[in-house]
Amino acid sequence: MQRTGREAVEGQPVLICDSFSVSYSVGLEILPQLRERIRRAAQHLPFTKDELDDISMAFMEGASNAFRHGRPPNGEGVVRFLAFSLDSTFVVRIADAGPGFDPDSVSEPDPEEFPESGMGIYMMRRLMDEVVYRFENGTVLELTKRVRRRIEDG
């Protein structure tokens, strides 16, 4: 079920959802528009500007990896995106048709060396609360960010 408003579902927390697919042929040039779409979905929760920036940057890393490395051998198909919030948690799922890999085998880069590539997984793990990969008919990346409790000004 896809919900786009703040309607309550009987017995369930509010769920705000955006779901879309993008063809591999369109790819990287549309990433800025996709980033803004994800940012708008995240704005339904009380994230700070910095937290929204973290979500946006992690999304860009995951989405660009999906377009670069997740293309099937025939080059056809789509990358699927799903963004939702449940209570105080925001989740973005990125699914591609790629063969997958072992994310635990990716070594943590030395940030002082400023490598040209290979920082994506490291950055996503630093920016988000959870970064989970599943391999189900391709690769599914799930990025999770939780709203932090803030002390109210008196």
C-alpha positions as protocol buffer text, in pm:
chain_id: "A"
residue {
  index: 1
  type: MET
  ca { x: 0 y: 0 z: 0 }
}
residue {
  index: 2
  type: GLN
  ca { x: 134 y: 340 z: -90 }
}
residue {
  index: 3
  type: ARG
  ca { x: 39 y: 637 z: 126 }
}
residue {
  index: 4
  type: THR
  ca { x: 145 y: 988 z: 53 }
}
residue {
  index: 5
  type: GLY
  ca { x: -23 y: 1186 z: 328 }
}
residue {
  index: 6
  type: ARG
  ca { x: -22 y: 1186 z: 704 }
}
residue {
  index: 7
  type: GLU
  ca { x: -343 y: 985 z: 730 }
}
residue {
  index: 8
  type: ALA
  ca { x: -348 y: 751 z: 1027 }
}
residue {
  index: 9
  type: VAL
  ca { x: -394 y: 382 z: 958 }
}
residue {
  index: 10
  type: GLU
  ca { x: -603 y: 203 z: 1217 }
}
residue {
  index: 11
  type: GLY
  ca { x: -374 y: 63 z: 1483 }
}
residue {
  index: 12
  type: GLN
  ca { x: -57 y: 159 z: 1296 }
}
residue {
  index: 13
  type: PRO
  ca { x: 178 y: 456 z: 1310 }
}
residue {
  index: 14
  type: VAL
  ca { x: 173 y: 718 z: 1036 }
}
residue {
  index: 15
  type: LEU
  ca { x: 348 y: 609 z: 716 }
}
residue {
  index: 16
  type: ILE
  ca { x: 459 y: 856 z: 452 }
}
residue {
  index: 17
  type: CYS
  ca { x: 578 y: 693 z: 136 }
}
residue {
  index: 18
  type: ASP
  ca { x: 725 y: 776 z: -201 }
}
residue {
  index: 19
  type: SER
  ca { x: 802 y: 503 z: -449 }
}
residue {
  index: 20
  type: PHE
  ca { x: 947 y: 539 z: -798 }
}
residue {
  index: 21
  type: SER
  ca { x: 1164 y: 366 z: -1056 }
}
residue {
  index: 22
  type: VAL
  ca { x: 1425 y: 513 z: -1290 }
}
residue {
  index: 23
  type: SER
  ca { x: 1560 y: 350 z: -1605 }
}
residue {
  index: 24
  type: TYR
  ca { x: 1931 y: 271 z: -1623 }
}
residue {
  index: 25
  type: SER
  ca { x: 1936 y: 463 z: -1951 }
}
residue {
  index: 26
  type: VAL
  ca { x: 1847 y: 787 z: -1767 }
}
residue {
  index: 27
  type: GLY
  ca { x: 2088 y: 719 z: -1486 }
}
residue {
  index: 28
  type: LEU
  ca { x: 2326 y: 959 z: -1323 }
}
residue {
  index: 29
  type: GLU
  ca { x: 2206 y: 1282 z: -1482 }
}
residue {
  index: 30
  type: ILE
  ca { x: 1877 y: 1264 z: -1291 }
}
residue {
  index: 31
  type: LEU
  ca { x: 2038 y: 1212 z: -948 }
}
residue {
  index: 32
  type: PRO
  ca { x: 2000 y: 1577 z: -833 }
}
residue {
  index: 33
  type: GLN
  ca { x: 1622 y: 1560 z: -892 }
}
residue {
  index: 34
  type: LEU
  ca { x: 1600 y: 1225 z: -712 }
}
residue {
  index: 35
  type: ARG
  ca { x: 1799 y: 1365 z: -418 }
}
residue {
  index: 36
  type: GLU
  ca { x: 1551 y: 1652 z: -381 }
}
residue {
  index: 37
  type: ARG
  ca { x: 1258 y: 1410 z: -395 }
}
residue {
  index: 38
  type: ILE
  ca { x: 1409 y: 1204 z: -113 }
}
residue {
  index: 39
  type: ARG
  ca { x: 1488 y: 1518 z: 87 }
}
residue {
  index: 40
  type: ARG
  ca { x: 1124 y: 1633 z: 55 }
}
residue {
  index: 41
  type: ALA
  ca { x: 1005 y: 1294 z: 180 }
}
residue {
  index: 42
  type: ALA
  ca { x: 1242 y: 1318 z: 480 }
}
residue {
  index: 43
  type: GLN
  ca { x: 1117 y: 1667 z: 568 }
}
residue {
  index: 44
  type: HIS
  ca { x: 798 y: 1512 z: 705 }
}
residue {
  index: 45
  type: LEU
  ca { x: 1000 y: 1431 z: 1015 }
}
residue {
  index: 46
  type: PRO
  ca { x: 1167 y: 1690 z: 1242 }
}
residue {
  index: 47
  type: PHE
  ca { x: 1522 y: 1641 z: 1114 }
}
residue {
  index: 48
  type: THR
  ca { x: 1772 y: 1925 z: 1139 }
}
residue {
  index: 49
  type: LYS
  ca { x: 1920 y: 2074 z: 822 }
}
residue {
  index: 50
  type: ASP
  ca { x: 2242 y: 1882 z: 888 }
}
residue {
  index: 51
  type: GLU
  ca { x: 2050 y: 1555 z: 924 }
}
residue {
  index: 52
  type: LEU
  ca { x: 1864 y: 1623 z: 599 }
}
residue {
  index: 53
  type: ASP
  ca { x: 2201 y: 1690 z: 434 }
}
residue {
  index: 54
  type: ASP
  ca { x: 2330 y: 1356 z: 571 }
}
residue {
  index: 55
  type: ILE
  ca { x: 2028 y: 1172 z: 429 }
}
residue {
  index: 56
  type: SER
  ca { x: 2069 y: 1346 z: 93 }
}
residue {
  index: 57
  type: MET
  ca { x: 2441 y: 1268 z: 71 }
}
residue {
  index: 58
  type: ALA
  ca { x: 2397 y: 903 z: 173 }
}
residue {
  index: 59
  type: PHE
  ca { x: 2117 y: 868 z: -82 }
}
residue {
  index: 60
  type: MET
  ca { x: 2336 y: 1013 z: -357 }
}
residue {
  index: 61
  type: GLU
  ca { x: 2614 y: 764 z: -278 }
}
residue {
  index: 62
  type: GLY
  ca { x: 2377 y: 467 z: -275 }
}
residue {
  index: 63
  type: ALA
  ca { x: 2189 y: 573 z: -587 }
}
residue {
  index: 64
  type: SER
  ca { x: 2503 y: 647 z: -787 }
}
residue {
  index: 65
  type: ASN
  ca { x: 2643 y: 306 z: -690 }
}
residue {
  index: 66
  type: ALA
  ca { x: 2320 y: 143 z: -806 }
}
residue {
  index: 67
  type: PHE
  ca { x: 2341 y: 313 z: -1145 }
}
residue {
  index: 68
  type: ARG
  ca { x: 2714 y: 245 z: -1184 }
}
residue {
  index: 69
  type: HIS
  ca { x: 2739 y: -110 z: -1053 }
}
residue {
  index: 70
  type: GLY
  ca { x: 2383 y: -246 z: -1052 }
}
residue {
  index: 71
  type: ARG
  ca { x: 2317 y: -257 z: -1424 }
}
residue {
  index: 72
  type: PRO
  ca { x: 2229 y: -607 z: -1548 }
}
residue {
  index: 73
  type: PRO
  ca { x: 2437 y: -758 z: -1832 }
}
residue {
  index: 74
  type: ASN
  ca { x: 2178 y: -659 z: -2095 }
}
residue {
  index: 75
  type: GLY
  ca { x: 2187 y: -298 z: -1969 }
}
residue {
  index: 76
  type: GLU
  ca { x: 1808 y: -278 z: -1945 }
}
residue {
  index: 77
  type: GLY
  ca { x: 1584 y: -233 z: -1645 }
}
residue {
  index: 78
  type: VAL
  ca { x: 1528 y: 12 z: -1366 }
}
residue {
  index: 79
  type: VAL
  ca { x: 1658 y: 111 z: -1026 }
}
residue {
  index: 80
  type: ARG
  ca { x: 1371 y: 111 z: -776 }
}
residue {
  index: 81
  type: PHE
  ca { x: 1345 y: 358 z: -489 }
}
residue {
  index: 82
  type: LEU
  ca { x: 1119 y: 351 z: -184 }
}
residue {
  index: 83
  type: ALA
  ca { x: 1120 y: 614 z: 92 }
}
residue {
  index: 84
  type: PHE
  ca { x: 903 y: 594 z: 401 }
}
residue {
  index: 85
  type: SER
  ca { x: 884 y: 709 z: 760 }
}
residue {
  index: 86
  type: LEU
  ca { x: 747 y: 508 z: 1045 }
}
residue {
  index: 87
  type: ASP
  ca { x: 714 y: 684 z: 1378 }
}
residue {
  index: 88
  type: SER
  ca { x: 1046 y: 872 z: 1410 }
}
residue {
  index: 89
  type: THR
  ca { x: 1241 y: 663 z: 1159 }
}
residue {
  index: 90
  type: PHE
  ca { x: 1307 y: 747 z: 793 }
}
residue {
  index: 91
  type: VAL
  ca { x: 1408 y: 469 z: 554 }
}
residue {
  index: 92
  type: VAL
  ca { x: 1523 y: 477 z: 192 }
}
residue {
  index: 93
  type: ARG
  ca { x: 1548 y: 152 z: -6 }
}
residue {
  index: 94
  type: ILE
  ca { x: 1740 y: 138 z: -332 }
}
residue {
  index: 95
  type: ALA
  ca { x: 1704 y: -181 z: -537 }
}
residue {
  index: 96
  type: ASP
  ca { x: 1898 y: -267 z: -851 }
}
residue {
  index: 97
  type: ALA
  ca { x: 1958 y: -575 z: -1065 }
}
residue {
  index: 98
  type: GLY
  ca { x: 2328 y: -601 z: -986 }
}
residue {
  index: 99
  type: PRO
  ca { x: 2499 y: -924 z: -885 }
}
residue {
  index: 100
  type: GLY
  ca { x: 2579 y: -797 z: -537 }
}
residue {
  index: 101
  type: PHE
  ca { x: 2899 y: -805 z: -337 }
}
residue {
  index: 102
  type: ASP
  ca { x: 3017 y: -858 z: 19 }
}
residue {
  index: 103
  type: PRO
  ca { x: 2990 y: -515 z: 185 }
}
residue {
  index: 104
  type: ASP
  ca { x: 3188 y: -641 z: 486 }
}
residue {
  index: 105
  type: SER
  ca { x: 3487 y: -709 z: 260 }
}
residue {
  index: 106
  type: VAL
  ca { x: 3509 y: -340 z: 167 }
}
residue {
  index: 107
  type: SER
  ca { x: 3788 y: -198 z: 378 }
}
residue {
  index: 108
  type: GLU
  ca { x: 3753 y: 136 z: 549 }
}
residue {
  index: 109
  type: PRO
  ca { x: 3947 y: 394 z: 348 }
}
residue {
  index: 110
  type: ASP
  ca { x: 4207 y: 623 z: 495 }
}
residue {
  index: 111
  type: PRO
  ca { x: 4028 y: 961 z: 485 }
}
residue {
  index: 112
  type: GLU
  ca { x: 4361 y: 1144 z: 495 }
}
residue {
  index: 113
  type: GLU
  ca { x: 4449 y: 999 z: 155 }
}
residue {
  index: 114
  type: PHE
  ca { x: 4131 y: 1142 z: -5 }
}
residue {
  index: 115
  type: PRO
  ca { x: 4082 y: 859 z: -256 }
}
residue {
  index: 116
  type: GLU
  ca { x: 3892 y: 941 z: -576 }
}
residue {
  index: 117
  type: SER
  ca { x: 3652 y: 652 z: -523 }
}
residue {
  index: 118
  type: GLY
  ca { x: 3577 y: 385 z: -268 }
}
residue {
  index: 119
  type: MET
  ca { x: 3442 y: 618 z: 1 }
}
residue {
  index: 120
  type: GLY
  ca { x: 3070 y: 554 z: -61 }
}
residue {
  index: 121
  type: ILE
  ca { x: 2998 y: 273 z: 184 }
}
residue {
  index: 122
  type: TYR
  ca { x: 3219 y: 437 z: 447 }
}
residue {
  index: 123
  type: MET
  ca { x: 3033 y: 768 z: 406 }
}
residue {
  index: 124
  type: MET
  ca { x: 2688 y: 608 z: 414 }
}
residue {
  index: 125
  type: ARG
  ca { x: 2778 y: 425 z: 736 }
}
residue {
  index: 126
  type: ARG
  ca { x: 2901 y: 750 z: 895 }
}
residue {
  index: 127
  type: LEU
  ca { x: 2597 y: 955 z: 787 }
}
residue {
  index: 128
  type: MET
  ca { x: 2313 y: 711 z: 859 }
}
residue {
  index: 129
  type: ASP
  ca { x: 2210 y: 514 z: 1168 }
}
residue {
  index: 130
  type: GLU
  ca { x: 2189 y: 187 z: 974 }
}
residue {
  index: 131
  type: VAL
  ca { x: 2314 y: 73 z: 634 }
}
residue {
  index: 132
  type: VAL
  ca { x: 2194 y: -275 z: 539 }
}
residue {
  index: 133
  type: TYR
  ca { x: 2249 y: -469 z: 217 }
}
residue {
  index: 134
  type: ARG
  ca { x: 2032 y: -761 z: 108 }
}
residue {
  index: 135
  type: PHE
  ca { x: 2072 y: -962 z: -207 }
}
residue {
  index: 136
  type: GLU
  ca { x: 1728 y: -1058 z: -341 }
}
residue {
  index: 137
  type: ASN
  ca { x: 1714 y: -1085 z: -720 }
}
residue {
  index: 138
  type: GLY
  ca { x: 1974 y: -810 z: -726 }
}
residue {
  index: 139
  type: THR
  ca { x: 2097 y: -574 z: -457 }
}
residue {
  index: 140
  type: VAL
  ca { x: 1876 y: -394 z: -205 }
}
residue {
  index: 141
  type: LEU
  ca { x: 2034 y: -117 z: 2 }
}
residue {
  index: 142
  type: GLU
  ca { x: 1841 y: 13 z: 301 }
}
residue {
  index: 143
  type: LEU
  ca { x: 1947 y: 344 z: 459 }
}
residue {
  index: 144
  type: THR
  ca { x: 1790 y: 430 z: 796 }
}
residue {
  index: 145
  type: LYS
  ca { x: 1799 y: 758 z: 991 }
}
residue {
  index: 146
  type: ARG
  ca { x: 1623 y: 813 z: 1323 }
}
residue {
  index: 147
  type: VAL
  ca { x: 1506 y: 1146 z: 1464 }
}
residue {
  index: 148
  type: ARG
  ca { x: 1715 y: 1236 z: 1769 }
}
residue {
  index: 149
  type: ARG
  ca { x: 1549 y: 1356 z: 2085 }
}
residue {
  index: 150
  type: ARG
  ca { x: 1618 y: 1721 z: 2136 }
}
residue {
  index: 151
  type: ILE
  ca { x: 1618 y: 1915 z: 2461 }
}
residue {
  index: 152
  type: GLU
  ca { x: 1349 y: 2180 z: 2438 }
}
residue {
  index: 153
  type: ASP
  ca { x: 1455 y: 2537 z: 2506 }
}
residue {
  index: 154
  type: GLY
  ca { x: 1291 y: 2662 z: 2823 }
}
